[in-house]
Amino acid sequence: MLTERYLLFSIFLLMLLGAAIAFSLFVVKPLQTRWAIVKARQIVEEGKVRNKWQFRNVYRMLATSKNDLEATKLWQILDRMR
């Protein structure tokens, strides 16, 4: 009896962990990339870096974005500004 409950609880926890990972990959990461693109546009328009911490975060997020041509283009511009 106790082992059945433990097994069901373990399966539930694994499913919950999978859902959290899927949520972060398919919802949070694209939202972060969109935010980074908006901030990168602002930095490129200004032509200078005001906040180094924010610049590093935007630079890193754009560098790790996948299949986004605008992010790649902005990353290249930021790389030259760096």
Gaussian input, Z-matrix of N, CA and C with variables (Angstrom, degrees):
# hf/3-21g

backbone

0 1
 N
 C     1     B1
 C     2     B2     1     A1
 N     3     B3     2     A2     1     D1
 C     4     B4     3     A3     2     D2
 C     5     B5     4     A4     3     D3
 N     6     B6     5     A5     4     D4
 C     7     B7     6     A6     5     D5
 C     8     B8     7     A7     6     D6
 N     9     B9     8     A8     7     D7
 C    10    B10     9     A9     8     D8
 C    11    B11    10    A10     9     D9
 N    12    B12    11    A11    10    D10
 C    13    B13    12    A12    11    D11
 C    14    B14    13    A13    12    D12
 N    15    B15    14    A14    13    D13
 C    16    B16    15    A15    14    D14
 C    17    B17    16    A16    15    D15
 N    18    B18    17    A17    16    D16
 C    19    B19    18    A18    17    D17
 C    20    B20    19    A19    18    D18
 N    21    B21    20    A20    19    D19
 C    22    B22    21    A21    20    D20
 C    23    B23    22    A22    21    D21
 N    24    B24    23    A23    22    D22
 C    25    B25    24    A24    23    D23
 C    26    B26    25    A25    24    D24
 N    27    B27    26    A26    25    D25
 C    28    B28    27    A27    26    D26
 C    29    B29    28    A28    27    D27
 N    30    B30    29    A29    28    D28
 C    31    B31    30    A30    29    D29
 C    32    B32    31    A31    30    D30
 N    33    B33    32    A32    31    D31
 C    34    B34    33    A33    32    D32
 C    35    B35    34    A34    33    D33
 N    36    B36    35    A35    34    D34
 C    37    B37    36    A36    35    D35
 C    38    B38    37    A37    36    D36
 N    39    B39    38    A38    37    D37
 C    40    B40    39    A39    38    D38
 C    41    B41    40    A40    39    D39
 N    42    B42    41    A41    40    D40
 C    43    B43    42    A42    41    D41
 C    44    B44    43    A43    42    D42
 N    45    B45    44    A44    43    D43
 C    46    B46    45    A45    44    D44
 C    47    B47    46    A46    45    D45
 N    48    B48    47    A47    46    D46
 C    49    B49    48    A48    47    D47
 C    50    B50    49    A49    48    D48
 N    51    B51    50    A50    49    D49
 C    52    B52    51    A51    50    D50
 C    53    B53    52    A52    51    D51
 N    54    B54    53    A53    52    D52
 C    55    B55    54    A54    53    D53
 C    56    B56    55    A55    54    D54
 N    57    B57    56    A56    55    D55
 C    58    B58    57    A57    56    D56
 C    59    B59    58    A58    57    D57
 N    60    B60    59    A59    58    D58
 C    61    B61    60    A60    59    D59
 C    62    B62    61    A61    60    D60
 N    63    B63    62    A62    61    D61
 C    64    B64    63    A63    62    D62
 C    65    B65    64    A64    63    D63
 N    66    B66    65    A65    64    D64
 C    67    B67    66    A66    65    D65
 C    68    B68    67    A67    66    D66
 N    69    B69    68    A68    67    D67
 C    70    B70    69    A69    68    D68
 C    71    B71    70    A70    69    D69
 N    72    B72    71    A71    70    D70
 C    73    B73    72    A72    71    D71
 C    74    B74    73    A73    72    D72
 N    75    B75    74    A74    73    D73
 C    76    B76    75    A75    74    D74
 C    77    B77    76    A76    75    D75
 N    78    B78    77    A77    76    D76
 C    79    B79    78    A78    77    D77
 C    80    B80    79    A79    78    D78
 N    81    B81    80    A80    79    D79
 C    82    B82    81    A81    80    D80
 C    83    B83    82    A82    81    D81
 N    84    B84    83    A83    82    D82
 C    85    B85    84    A84    83    D83
 C    86    B86    85    A85    84    D84
 N    87    B87    86    A86    85    D85
 C    88    B88    87    A87    86    D86
 C    89    B89    88    A88    87    D87
 N    90    B90    89    A89    88    D88
 C    91    B91    90    A90    89    D89
 C    92    B92    91    A91    90    D90
 N    93    B93    92    A92    91    D91
 C    94    B94    93    A93    92    D92
 C    95    B95    94    A94    93    D93
 N    96    B96    95    A95    94    D94
 C    97    B97    96    A96    95    D95
 C    98    B98    97    A97    96    D96
 N    99    B99    98    A98    97    D97
 C   100   B100    99    A99    98    D98
 C   101   B101   100   A100    99    D99
 N   102   B102   101   A101   100   D100
 C   103   B103   102   A102   101   D101
 C   104   B104   103   A103   102   D102
 N   105   B105   104   A104   103   D103
 C   106   B106   105   A105   104   D104
 C   107   B107   106   A106   105   D105
 N   108   B108   107   A107   106   D106
 C   109   B109   108   A108   107   D107
 C   110   B110   109   A109   108   D108
 N   111   B111   110   A110   109   D109
 C   112   B112   111   A111   110   D110
 C   113   B113   112   A112   111   D111
 N   114   B114   113   A113   112   D112
 C   115   B115   114   A114   113   D113
 C   116   B116   115   A115   114   D114
 N   117   B117   116   A116   115   D115
 C   118   B118   117   A117   116   D116
 C   119   B119   118   A118   117   D117
 N   120   B120   119   A119   118   D118
 C   121   B121   120   A120   119   D119
 C   122   B122   121   A121   120   D120
 N   123   B123   122   A122   121   D121
 C   124   B124   123   A123   122   D122
 C   125   B125   124   A124   123   D123
 N   126   B126   125   A125   124   D124
 C   127   B127   126   A126   125   D125
 C   128   B128   127   A127   126   D126
 N   129   B129   128   A128   127   D127
 C   130   B130   129   A129   128   D128
 C   131   B131   130   A130   129   D129
 N   132   B132   131   A131   130   D130
 C   133   B133   132   A132   131   D131
 C   134   B134   133   A133   132   D132
 N   135   B135   134   A134   133   D133
 C   136   B136   135   A135   134   D134
 C   137   B137   136   A136   135   D135
 N   138   B138   137   A137   136   D136
 C   139   B139   138   A138   137   D137
 C   140   B140   139   A139   138   D138
 N   141   B141   140   A140   139   D139
 C   142   B142   141   A141   140   D140
 C   143   B143   142   A142   141   D141
 N   144   B144   143   A143   142   D142
 C   145   B145   144   A144   143   D143
 C   146   B146   145   A145   144   D144
 N   147   B147   146   A146   145   D145
 C   148   B148   147   A147   146   D146
 C   149   B149   148   A148   147   D147
 N   150   B150   149   A149   148   D148
 C   151   B151   150   A150   149   D149
 C   152   B152   151   A151   150   D150
 N   153   B153   152   A152   151   D151
 C   154   B154   153   A153   152   D152
 C   155   B155   154   A154   153   D153
 N   156   B156   155   A155   154   D154
 C   157   B157   156   A156   155   D155
 C   158   B158   157   A157   156   D156
 N   159   B159   158   A158   157   D157
 C   160   B160   159   A159   158   D158
 C   161   B161   160   A160   159   D159
 N   162   B162   161   A161   160   D160
 C   163   B163   162   A162   161   D161
 C   164   B164   163   A163   162   D162
 N   165   B165   164   A164   163   D163
 C   166   B166   165   A165   164   D164
 C   167   B167   166   A166   165   D165
 N   168   B168   167   A167   166   D166
 C   169   B169   168   A168   167   D167
 C   170   B170   169   A169   168   D168
 N   171   B171   170   A170   169   D169
 C   172   B172   171   A171   170   D170
 C   173   B173   172   A172   171   D171
 N   174   B174   173   A173   172   D172
 C   175   B175   174   A174   173   D173
 C   176   B176   175   A175   174   D174
 N   177   B177   176   A176   175   D175
 C   178   B178   177   A177   176   D176
 C   179   B179   178   A178   177   D177
 N   180   B180   179   A179   178   D178
 C   181   B181   180   A180   179   D179
 C   182   B182   181   A181   180   D180
 N   183   B183   182   A182   181   D181
 C   184   B184   183   A183   182   D182
 C   185   B185   184   A184   183   D183
 N   186   B186   185   A185   184   D184
 C   187   B187   186   A186   185   D185
 C   188   B188   187   A187   186   D186
 N   189   B189   188   A188   187   D187
 C   190   B190   189   A189   188   D188
 C   191   B191   190   A190   189   D189
 N   192   B192   191   A191   190   D190
 C   193   B193   192   A192   191   D191
 C   194   B194   193   A193   192   D192
 N   195   B195   194   A194   193   D193
 C   196   B196   195   A195   194   D194
 C   197   B197   196   A196   195   D195
 N   198   B198   197   A197   196   D196
 C   199   B199   198   A198   197   D197
 C   200   B200   199   A199   198   D198
 N   201   B201   200   A200   199   D199
 C   202   B202   201   A201   200   D200
 C   203   B203   202   A202   201   D201
 N   204   B204   203   A203   202   D202
 C   205   B205   204   A204   203   D203
 C   206   B206   205   A205   204   D204
 N   207   B207   206   A206   205   D205
 C   208   B208   207   A207   206   D206
 C   209   B209   208   A208   207   D207
 N   210   B210   209   A209   208   D208
 C   211   B211   210   A210   209   D209
 C   212   B212   211   A211   210   D210
 N   213   B213   212   A212   211   D211
 C   214   B214   213   A213   212   D212
 C   215   B215   214   A214   213   D213
 N   216   B216   215   A215   214   D214
 C   217   B217   216   A216   215   D215
 C   218   B218   217   A217   216   D216
 N   219   B219   218   A218   217   D217
 C   220   B220   219   A219   218   D218
 C   221   B221   220   A220   219   D219
 N   222   B222   221   A221   220   D220
 C   223   B223   222   A222   221   D221
 C   224   B224   223   A223   222   D222
 N   225   B225   224   A224   223   D223
 C   226   B226   225   A225   224   D224
 C   227   B227   226   A226   225   D225
 N   228   B228   227   A227   226   D226
 C   229   B229   228   A228   227   D227
 C   230   B230   229   A229   228   D228
 N   231   B231   230   A230   229   D229
 C   232   B232   231   A231   230   D230
 C   233   B233   232   A232   231   D231
 N   234   B234   233   A233   232   D232
 C   235   B235   234   A234   233   D233
 C   236   B236   235   A235   234   D234
 N   237   B237   236   A236   235   D235
 C   238   B238   237   A237   236   D236
 C   239   B239   238   A238   237   D237
 N   240   B240   239   A239   238   D238
 C   241   B241   240   A240   239   D239
 C   242   B242   241   A241   240   D240
 N   243   B243   242   A242   241   D241
 C   244   B244   243   A243   242   D242
 C   245   B245   244   A244   243   D243

   B1=1.4486
   B2=1.5327
   B3=1.3151
   B4=1.4600
   B5=1.5194
   B6=1.3140
   B7=1.4611
   B8=1.5240
   B9=1.3327
   B10=1.4600
   B11=1.5215
   B12=1.3177
   B13=1.4652
   B14=1.5216
   B15=1.3162
   B16=1.4572
   B17=1.5241
   B18=1.3076
   B19=1.4573
   B20=1.5253
   B21=1.3247
   B22=1.4608
   B23=1.5240
   B24=1.3207
   B25=1.4634
   B26=1.5278
   B27=1.3156
   B28=1.4689
   B29=1.5265
   B30=1.3240
   B31=1.4633
   B32=1.5201
   B33=1.3093
   B34=1.4676
   B35=1.5240
   B36=1.3283
   B37=1.4582
   B38=1.5231
   B39=1.3211
   B40=1.4671
   B41=1.5230
   B42=1.3133
   B43=1.4641
   B44=1.5184
   B45=1.3123
   B46=1.4575
   B47=1.5256
   B48=1.3160
   B49=1.4577
   B50=1.5308
   B51=1.3124
   B52=1.4609
   B53=1.5159
   B54=1.3158
   B55=1.4640
   B56=1.5255
   B57=1.3178
   B58=1.4672
   B59=1.5283
   B60=1.3205
   B61=1.4682
   B62=1.5261
   B63=1.3206
   B64=1.4627
   B65=1.5229
   B66=1.3266
   B67=1.4648
   B68=1.5242
   B69=1.3261
   B70=1.4619
   B71=1.5248
   B72=1.3313
   B73=1.4662
   B74=1.5210
   B75=1.3213
   B76=1.4527
   B77=1.5247
   B78=1.3272
   B79=1.4595
   B80=1.5244
   B81=1.3127
   B82=1.4659
   B83=1.5243
   B84=1.3257
   B85=1.4716
   B86=1.5304
   B87=1.3438
   B88=1.4689
   B89=1.5329
   B90=1.3280
   B91=1.4641
   B92=1.5232
   B93=1.3234
   B94=1.4622
   B95=1.5241
   B96=1.3063
   B97=1.4624
   B98=1.5200
   B99=1.3207
   B100=1.4731
   B101=1.5231
   B102=1.3336
   B103=1.4645
   B104=1.5213
   B105=1.3226
   B106=1.4606
   B107=1.5156
   B108=1.3239
   B109=1.4605
   B110=1.5172
   B111=1.3198
   B112=1.4702
   B113=1.5249
   B114=1.3218
   B115=1.4645
   B116=1.5305
   B117=1.3458
   B118=1.4640
   B119=1.5240
   B120=1.3218
   B121=1.4756
   B122=1.5235
   B123=1.3272
   B124=1.4671
   B125=1.5201
   B126=1.3256
   B127=1.4664
   B128=1.5245
   B129=1.3340
   B130=1.4658
   B131=1.5194
   B132=1.3351
   B133=1.4649
   B134=1.5225
   B135=1.3377
   B136=1.4616
   B137=1.5247
   B138=1.3150
   B139=1.4549
   B140=1.5175
   B141=1.3224
   B142=1.4608
   B143=1.5217
   B144=1.3089
   B145=1.4638
   B146=1.5257
   B147=1.3186
   B148=1.4686
   B149=1.5244
   B150=1.3220
   B151=1.4587
   B152=1.5281
   B153=1.3222
   B154=1.4695
   B155=1.5259
   B156=1.3125
   B157=1.4654
   B158=1.5230
   B159=1.3336
   B160=1.4539
   B161=1.5300
   B162=1.3126
   B163=1.4617
   B164=1.5202
   B165=1.3266
   B166=1.4682
   B167=1.5221
   B168=1.3411
   B169=1.4672
   B170=1.5221
   B171=1.3251
   B172=1.4643
   B173=1.5207
   B174=1.3097
   B175=1.4648
   B176=1.5265
   B177=1.3257
   B178=1.4647
   B179=1.5296
   B180=1.3297
   B181=1.4634
   B182=1.5280
   B183=1.3136
   B184=1.4596
   B185=1.5232
   B186=1.3172
   B187=1.4664
   B188=1.5258
   B189=1.3108
   B190=1.4679
   B191=1.5253
   B192=1.3295
   B193=1.4668
   B194=1.5203
   B195=1.3153
   B196=1.4594
   B197=1.5220
   B198=1.3165
   B199=1.4617
   B200=1.5263
   B201=1.3160
   B202=1.4584
   B203=1.5262
   B204=1.3188
   B205=1.4644
   B206=1.5266
   B207=1.3246
   B208=1.4594
   B209=1.5251
   B210=1.3239
   B211=1.4626
   B212=1.5182
   B213=1.3206
   B214=1.4622
   B215=1.5230
   B216=1.3260
   B217=1.4689
   B218=1.5368
   B219=1.3247
   B220=1.4678
   B221=1.5254
   B222=1.3268
   B223=1.4589
   B224=1.5202
   B225=1.3269
   B226=1.4650
   B227=1.5227
   B228=1.3220
   B229=1.4672
   B230=1.5247
   B231=1.3351
   B232=1.4692
   B233=1.5194
   B234=1.3161
   B235=1.4669
   B236=1.5241
   B237=1.3237
   B238=1.4685
   B239=1.5354
   B240=1.3205
   B241=1.4718
   B242=1.5243
   B243=1.2996
   B244=1.4586
   B245=1.4978
   A1=110.54
   A2=116.31
   A3=119.71
   A4=111.20
   A5=117.95
   A6=120.80
   A7=111.25
   A8=119.09
   A9=121.48
   A10=110.52
   A11=116.12
   A12=120.04
   A13=110.56
   A14=115.77
   A15=120.07
   A16=110.73
   A17=117.37
   A18=121.91
   A19=110.98
   A20=117.47
   A21=120.73
   A22=111.68
   A23=116.55
   A24=120.47
   A25=110.53
   A26=117.53
   A27=121.65
   A28=110.82
   A29=116.68
   A30=120.46
   A31=110.41
   A32=116.66
   A33=121.02
   A34=111.21
   A35=117.46
   A36=120.26
   A37=112.04
   A38=117.43
   A39=120.63
   A40=111.47
   A41=117.03
   A42=120.23
   A43=110.95
   A44=116.92
   A45=121.40
   A46=110.82
   A47=117.03
   A48=121.26
   A49=110.87
   A50=117.17
   A51=121.05
   A52=112.30
   A53=116.49
   A54=120.51
   A55=110.76
   A56=117.41
   A57=120.54
   A58=111.11
   A59=116.83
   A60=120.58
   A61=110.04
   A62=117.32
   A63=120.88
   A64=111.00
   A65=117.33
   A66=121.20
   A67=110.42
   A68=116.99
   A69=118.75
   A70=111.39
   A71=117.76
   A72=120.57
   A73=112.62
   A74=117.60
   A75=120.80
   A76=114.76
   A77=118.63
   A78=120.75
   A79=110.95
   A80=117.15
   A81=120.50
   A82=111.79
   A83=117.88
   A84=121.14
   A85=112.06
   A86=120.38
   A87=118.85
   A88=113.17
   A89=117.08
   A90=119.13
   A91=111.01
   A92=117.50
   A93=120.82
   A94=111.04
   A95=116.49
   A96=120.20
   A97=110.47
   A98=117.78
   A99=120.69
   A100=110.38
   A101=117.41
   A102=121.28
   A103=109.97
   A104=117.21
   A105=121.32
   A106=110.93
   A107=118.01
   A108=120.61
   A109=110.78
   A110=117.29
   A111=120.85
   A112=110.12
   A113=117.12
   A114=120.52
   A115=111.17
   A116=116.98
   A117=120.00
   A118=110.46
   A119=117.10
   A120=119.87
   A121=110.55
   A122=116.79
   A123=120.38
   A124=111.18
   A125=116.89
   A126=120.94
   A127=110.14
   A128=117.04
   A129=121.09
   A130=110.34
   A131=117.94
   A132=120.98
   A133=110.99
   A134=116.67
   A135=120.27
   A136=111.59
   A137=116.29
   A138=120.63
   A139=114.45
   A140=116.85
   A141=119.84
   A142=109.95
   A143=114.31
   A144=121.39
   A145=108.27
   A146=116.27
   A147=120.10
   A148=111.76
   A149=116.34
   A150=121.31
   A151=108.07
   A152=116.86
   A153=120.55
   A154=112.32
   A155=116.90
   A156=120.69
   A157=110.04
   A158=116.96
   A159=121.05
   A160=110.53
   A161=117.41
   A162=120.76
   A163=111.01
   A164=116.88
   A165=120.14
   A166=111.72
   A167=116.62
   A168=120.03
   A169=111.45
   A170=116.49
   A171=120.68
   A172=109.59
   A173=116.94
   A174=122.53
   A175=110.78
   A176=116.48
   A177=121.63
   A178=111.56
   A179=116.90
   A180=119.88
   A181=111.19
   A182=116.87
   A183=119.28
   A184=111.01
   A185=116.77
   A186=120.21
   A187=111.64
   A188=117.44
   A189=120.43
   A190=113.37
   A191=117.34
   A192=118.57
   A193=109.86
   A194=115.53
   A195=120.95
   A196=109.96
   A197=115.86
   A198=123.15
   A199=113.05
   A200=116.90
   A201=121.24
   A202=107.86
   A203=116.14
   A204=120.49
   A205=112.24
   A206=117.02
   A207=119.59
   A208=110.52
   A209=116.76
   A210=120.38
   A211=110.66
   A212=117.17
   A213=120.92
   A214=110.78
   A215=115.91
   A216=120.11
   A217=111.03
   A218=116.07
   A219=119.91
   A220=110.79
   A221=117.55
   A222=120.25
   A223=110.59
   A224=117.05
   A225=120.41
   A226=110.97
   A227=117.38
   A228=120.69
   A229=109.85
   A230=116.47
   A231=119.80
   A232=111.29
   A233=116.48
   A234=120.01
   A235=110.48
   A236=116.58
   A237=119.96
   A238=111.35
   A239=117.13
   A240=120.97
   A241=111.09
   A242=115.99
   A243=121.63
   A244=109.29
   D1=-47.07
   D2=-178.97
   D3=-67.36
   D4=-37.32
   D5=-179.04
   D6=-69.12
   D7=-33.43
   D8=177.41
   D9=-66.04
   D10=-42.85
   D11=177.88
   D12=-64.76
   D13=-41.91
   D14=179.14
   D15=-62.68
   D16=-41.82
   D17=179.21
   D18=-64.60
   D19=-46.04
   D20=178.18
   D21=-63.33
   D22=-41.24
   D23=178.50
   D24=-64.69
   D25=-39.91
   D26=178.83
   D27=-64.92
   D28=-41.73
   D29=177.47
   D30=-63.43
   D31=-42.11
   D32=177.85
   D33=-61.41
   D34=-44.36
   D35=179.31
   D36=-64.44
   D37=-39.37
   D38=177.34
   D39=-64.89
   D40=-39.56
   D41=177.29
   D42=-66.43
   D43=-38.51
   D44=177.51
   D45=-65.16
   D46=-41.51
   D47=176.71
   D48=-63.28
   D49=-42.87
   D50=176.99
   D51=-61.64
   D52=-40.00
   D53=178.23
   D54=-65.25
   D55=-40.20
   D56=179.06
   D57=-65.38
   D58=-40.63
   D59=178.67
   D60=-66.61
   D61=-44.50
   D62=179.07
   D63=-62.20
   D64=-40.62
   D65=178.66
   D66=-61.80
   D67=-43.28
   D68=-178.37
   D69=-68.91
   D70=-34.88
   D71=-179.20
   D72=-74.87
   D73=-40.08
   D74=-171.98
   D75=-101.11
   D76=-9.11
   D77=178.78
   D78=-122.03
   D79=-53.68
   D80=-174.15
   D81=-69.85
   D82=-47.06
   D83=-177.53
   D84=-60.47
   D85=-46.56
   D86=176.56
   D87=-62.65
   D88=-36.24
   D89=177.41
   D90=-65.94
   D91=-39.20
   D92=176.38
   D93=-63.76
   D94=-39.66
   D95=179.22
   D96=-65.15
   D97=-42.75
   D98=177.42
   D99=-61.30
   D100=-43.88
   D101=178.23
   D102=-60.50
   D103=-43.41
   D104=-179.25
   D105=-64.35
   D106=-37.10
   D107=178.30
   D108=-65.65
   D109=-42.39
   D110=178.46
   D111=-62.32
   D112=-46.47
   D113=-179.80
   D114=-65.98
   D115=-37.26
   D116=179.22
   D117=-65.51
   D118=-38.81
   D119=176.12
   D120=-59.85
   D121=-42.70
   D122=178.94
   D123=-63.22
   D124=-42.89
   D125=-179.61
   D126=-64.42
   D127=-42.44
   D128=-179.69
   D129=-66.54
   D130=-39.63
   D131=178.82
   D132=-63.29
   D133=-42.34
   D134=179.85
   D135=-71.51
   D136=-31.99
   D137=178.98
   D138=80.83
   D139=6.05
   D140=177.85
   D141=-149.10
   D142=161.32
   D143=-177.99
   D144=-97.17
   D145=118.42
   D146=177.81
   D147=-91.36
   D148=-40.76
   D149=-176.62
   D150=-121.80
   D151=108.55
   D152=-175.78
   D153=-65.23
   D154=-36.49
   D155=179.21
   D156=-62.15
   D157=-47.29
   D158=179.32
   D159=-65.07
   D160=-38.93
   D161=177.91
   D162=-60.29
   D163=-45.17
   D164=179.19
   D165=-62.07
   D166=-41.06
   D167=179.01
   D168=-65.15
   D169=-45.40
   D170=179.56
   D171=-63.35
   D172=-44.43
   D173=-179.86
   D174=-58.78
   D175=-45.73
   D176=-179.31
   D177=-66.61
   D178=-42.58
   D179=-179.33
   D180=-65.90
   D181=-39.61
   D182=178.80
   D183=-69.70
   D184=-34.85
   D185=179.72
   D186=-66.61
   D187=-30.28
   D188=-177.27
   D189=-97.48
   D190=-0.82
   D191=179.10
   D192=-73.00
   D193=146.92
   D194=-176.58
   D195=-116.90
   D196=141.76
   D197=173.70
   D198=56.78
   D199=40.19
   D200=177.84
   D201=-132.84
   D202=105.10
   D203=-175.52
   D204=-67.65
   D205=-37.42
   D206=179.21
   D207=-64.85
   D208=-41.37
   D209=178.35
   D210=-62.68
   D211=-39.84
   D212=179.09
   D213=-64.97
   D214=-43.72
   D215=179.81
   D216=-62.94
   D217=-45.14
   D218=179.27
   D219=-66.18
   D220=-37.05
   D221=178.10
   D222=-62.38
   D223=-41.01
   D224=178.92
   D225=-63.65
   D226=-39.94
   D227=178.22
   D228=-65.49
   D229=-44.38
   D230=178.77
   D231=-64.80
   D232=-34.16
   D233=178.68
   D234=-64.13
   D235=-38.23
   D236=176.64
   D237=-69.64
   D238=-33.76
   D239=179.43
   D240=-70.91
   D241=-28.76
   D242=-175.88
   D243=-65.40

